[in-house]
Amino acid sequence: MESIHQLKRADFIFRNENDWEKILGNALKRKNQDIIKELISSELKGRGGAGFPTGLKWKFASEAEADEKFIICNADEGEPGTFKDREILTKVPYKVLTAMAVCANIIGAKKGFIYLRGEYKFLKEELNKAIDEFHYYCNEINFDFTIKIFMGSGAYVCGEETALFESMEGKRGEPRNKPPFPTIKGYMGKPTVINNVETLAHVFTILKYGAKKFYDLGVQYSRGTKLFSVSGDTPKPGIYELELGMSLQDFVYEFGDGDTKAVQVGGASGFLVPRKNFKDAAIGFKGKLTGISLPTGGSMMLFNSSRSMFNVLDNYLKFFREESCGQCTPCRVGCQQLQMGIKAVKRGEKPSSYLTKLLRLAETMQLAAKCGLGQSVANSFSSIVDNFHEEMIY
């Protein structure tokens, strides 16, 4: 992927805008198709990690025929190292609520939900106050739309959209088979738009400043800005809004401690990039450009030479092992076998060649697991074992 070769900051998301009523009022007066076209032309992609075009998702849901539809904000921010969405809901919740209302008007939904991570219960009281104020304005302009908070119960897998639907319907949080996709059959079997918190906040930016303003940021196939949760061995931990397309080398130059040997991009389900690849890796969505592209939900964890990558991988596998819903065998058994396998190699009970068999197991999980949890285990496992092979043995 082409890099912009410099790190450019932005301040759209957390910019405190006091004109959300005006933005909403103007949007409700516009033709639905015009807003959809603007979102499509902005090339906004989902900021939860999957990167599906937001405008197309709204378009598909608007075209679906049903007696009831829903808009859901996915605030189940459970990826290790990610803490941006809670800041959005704390500081600028009205941006998310406004975007939800605009989406509801376009697709024909009367009800919206915010699926809030169970560990974020402390946000609920203030968020409900913002929702009450929002409802008051909707009543004033005779716009029939309500939003409710649905609390999760701490299951990582419920960040996957179909497992989230199951949870909301009172069932065990397990992923569904696709197709059908949510825009056809989502929550309660009805057409549903489900967007990440940050994605909706970017919709607000586009509604206020226009598609071109957003499109001009970033690079080809990766337009706009992105919030990054920076943690680990860094002198500058925190949340930063940066343009997509930057090289990982530029990122490390800005946030590293001078001894960064690897960066975990996208949390435990993402990729670990070693120092030798910093220059060739660009942070953004995969496109037709050359080089290494690194899509991310926002987590950026930096590790210096004092860190054992074996311990890092062991922690990731422990996390996946505990969070697997157990529905499919590749994930349920695979996570256990991977963790036991690397420990056996480390103790000398298995030869180093056994790591090759574990890599093949990870590849099988990537192909055969039912949902993104099991499929993504191979990302961190393979990238750590391949790039830090000696640390898995000695």
N, C-alpha and C positions, 0 to 999 in steps of 0.2 A: 504493500500500500504506500502511496505517495505521502510523504510527511511534510508538514508546513515548516519543519526545521527550526521551530522556536515555540516557546510556550506562551500562549496568549490567554489571558484571563478575561472573564466577563462577570457581570453582576446583575443579570436579568432575573434569575430565580428569586433571590432574596431582596430584590429592590422593593421597598415598601410602597406599593401603589394604592392610593386611596380612592380610585375611581372604578372599582369593580362593578358597582351598580350600573354605571354608564356603559362599561364594556359589555355587561350582560344584556342590558336593554337594547343596545345597538345590534348585538348579535342575534337577538330574538326577532329583530325586524328584517334581517337579511334573509335571502333565499337559502334554503338548506344546501342546495347544490353548489352555491357559490362558496360557502364555508368549506364544504368537502373538497372542492377543487383547490382552495387555498391551502388546505392541509396537505393534499397530495403534492402540490407544487413546492411546498416547503421541504418535502422529503423528510419530514419528522418520522423517526422510527422509535418503536417502543424502548423506553429506557430501563426496563426491568431486566434486560439481558438478551431476550430473544430477538429484538430488533425488527418486529413486523411493522410495516408502514401503517401509521395511525389513521391516515385519511382513508385508506382502503378498508380498514376494519370498520370504521364508521359507515362507509358506503355500503358494505355488505349487509350490515345490520339494518340499515335504513331500507334496503330493498327486500329484506325478509318479510314475509307475511305472517302475522300472528296477532292475537287479540291482546297480548301483553308482552312488553319488552322491559329490559333492565339495563342499567349502567352501574358497574361496580368498580370502585377504586381499590386496587390491590395494595394494601398497606401492611402486608405480612412480611415485613423486612427482616428475614431470618438468616440471610447469607452472612457468614462470619466476616467481620471486617467492614460491614456496611452499616452506616448510621445517618445517611442523608435524608431519608424520607421522613423520619421523625422530626427533623429540623424544619422541613417544609410545612408539616402539619402544625408545628408549634408557632412558627413565625409568620407564615403566609397561607393559612388554610383557605382563605377566600379565593385564592387563585385556583385551587383544586375544585372547590365547590362550584365556582363559576364555569369551569370547563365541563364539569359533570352535567350542569344544567343545560349548557349549549348542546352537548351530546344528546341528552334526553330529548330535547326539542327536535333534533334532527332525526333521531331514530324512532321517535314516538313513544318514549318511556315516561311513565308517571312516577316511578320509584327508583331511587338510587341507594346504594349501600357502600359504606366504607368498611372493608374487612380489615380490622385493626389487629395487629400482632398481640397475642396474649400478654407478652412482656411489656407492652406499651399501654397498659391499663392506666398509668398515671397521666396519659394524654387525654383520656376520655372526657373529663369534666370540662376542660377549657375548649376542647373540640366541639362538644355539644353546645356550648355557649355560642360559638361561631356559627354552628348549624342553625340554632334558634334565630339568630340575627338574620341569617340568610333566608330562612323560611318567612320571616316577617316581611322582607322585601319582596319575595315571590308572591305573597298574598296581596301586597300593595299593587302589584302590576298584573294581578289575576293570572299568574303563571302556575299551573297545577303540577307541582313537582315537589317531592319530599325526599329527604336523605336520612338514613338511619345508620348507626354504627353497629356492626356485628363483631363481637370479640372472638378472636381465635383462641386456641387452647395450648399454644406453644409447640405445634407440630411444624417442623421445617417443610415437610412435603406439601403442606397446605398453601405454600407459596405458588405451587403449580396450579394453574387456573382451574382445571377440572376437579382437582382434589379440594380446592377452595369451595367449589359449588357443592360438592358432596358434604363438606363440613357445614355449610350454611343450611343445607336441607336436613340436617340432623343425623346424617349418616357418618360412618367412619371416613376419615379423610384419606381416600385412596384415589389415584388418578383414573380417569375414564379412558377408554379407547377412542382414538380419533381416526377418521371422521365419525360422527358429525362434529363440526367445529362450533365454538361458543356462539358465533354470530348467527348460527342456524338453530342450535339447540344447546343452550347454556344453563343458567340457573332456573330451576323448576321446569326444565325442558323448553324454555322460551328463548328467543334470540337475545343475546346478551353481549354488550361491549364491556370488556374488562381491561382497564388500563392501570399501569403503575402510577404511583403518586407523582413522581417526577415528570412522567409523560404528560399528565394533565396540567402540571405547572407550565410546561413548555407550550401547551395549547394556548394558555392564557397569554403568553408572550407573543405568539403568532396573531392572536385576536387583536391585541393592542398595537403591535408594531408592524404587522404585515408579514407575509410569507417571505418576501425578498430579504428582509432584515435578518431573518433566521437562516435562510438559504445561503446568504453571503458569508456566514460563519462556518468554520470547519473546512472539509475537503470533499472531493467527489466521492459519492457513496456513503459519506459520513458527515452529513450537514448538521450545523447547529452546535450547541454547547452541551456539556455533560457535567453533572456533579460527581465529584470524586471524594470518597471517604479515605483519607490518607492516614495510615497507622503503621506501627512497627518501629523499626530502627530509623527514625526520622526526627530531626529537630523541629519540624513543622507539622505536627499532627493536626488534623482538622478536616473541614469540608471546603472544597474549592470548586468553583465553576470555571471550566476550561474548555477551549475549543477542541473538538474532535480532530484527529489526524496528526497530533503531535507524536514525535518519536519518543520511545521509552527512554532513550538517552537524554533527551531534553528534560523529561519528567524527573529522572534520577538526579540530573544536575541541579534541579530546583529543590527537590525534596529529600535527596539522599544525605547521608552523614559523612560522605567521602570514602566509605568502605562498603558500599552496597554490592553484594555479590549476586542477589537475585530479587525479583519482584513477583509477587503473586498477584496476577491481574484477574479480577472477577471473583475473588473469594475462593473458598475451598473447591467450588465447582469450576473454577477457571484454570488458567495456565500459569505455571511458574516459568519465568524467563530468566536465564542466567546472564551474567554480565557480558559474555561474548556476543550475545544477540541483541543487546540494547539498541545498537545503532540501526539494525535492520528491522526492528519491530515498531509498528505504528499503532496507536490506540484508536480503534474505530471498527466499523462493520466491514465484513468481508465483501470485496467487490472484484472488479476485473483488473485492478492494479497489481503490480508485482510487489513482492516482499511479504513480511509476516503481518497479518492483521489481527488485532486483539480486541474482539468485542467484550464489553464488560458491563455488569450491572452497577458498577461504581466503586467496588472495593479495590484498594491498592495497598497491599501490605509489603513493606520493604524489609529485607533481611540482610544483615551484615555478616562478616566472616566469623563472628562469635556464635552464630546459630548453627545447630545441627540440623541438616535437612532431613535426616532420618527421623528425628523427633518431630519435625514439622509434618512430614508425611504420616507418621504414626498418629498424630493428633487429628489430622484430616480424616483418616480411615476410622478412627474411633468415633468421630462425629457422624460420618456417613452410616456406620454400623448401627449407631443408636437411633438415627433419624429415619432409616429405611422403614417404610410402612409394612414391609414384609409380604406384600401382595404377590410379587413375582420372584421366582427363584434366582434369576441372574443377579439381582440386586441383594436380596436377602442373604443368600449363601456367598455370593461373590465378595461382598464387603468383608465378611468374616474371614474368608480364605486369604484375601489380600493382606489383611492385617497380620494374621497368624503367619503368613508366608514370609513377610519381610522381617518379622521377629526371629523366625527360625534361621534365616540367612545371617542375621546379625549375630546370633548366638553360635553360629558355626554348625548348626544341626542340619543345614541344607547347603549345598555348594552354591557359589555365586551364579552358576548357570541356571539355577532355579528362578532367578529374577526374570529370565526370558520367558519361562512358562507363566509367571505372574503377569507379565506384559500381555501375553496372548489372552489370558483370562480377562484382563481389563478391556481389551479390544472386543472380546465376546460380549461383555456387559454393555459396551457402548452400542452394539448392534441389537442385542436381545432384550435389554431392560425395557420395561413398559413406559417409564416416564423420564423426565430430565434428570432426576436425582441419580438413578442408576447409570444412565447414559453418560453423565458428566464426571463420574468417578475417575474414568480413564484420563481425563484432562490433566488433573493434578498428579495422578499416579505416574503416568507415562512421562510427563515433562520432568518430574523430579528424579525418577529412576534413570532416565536417559542422560540427564545432564549432571547428576550427582551420584553416579554409579558407585564411586569409591566410598562415599559416605554411607551407602547402604550395607557395605561389607565390613569396613573397619571401624 
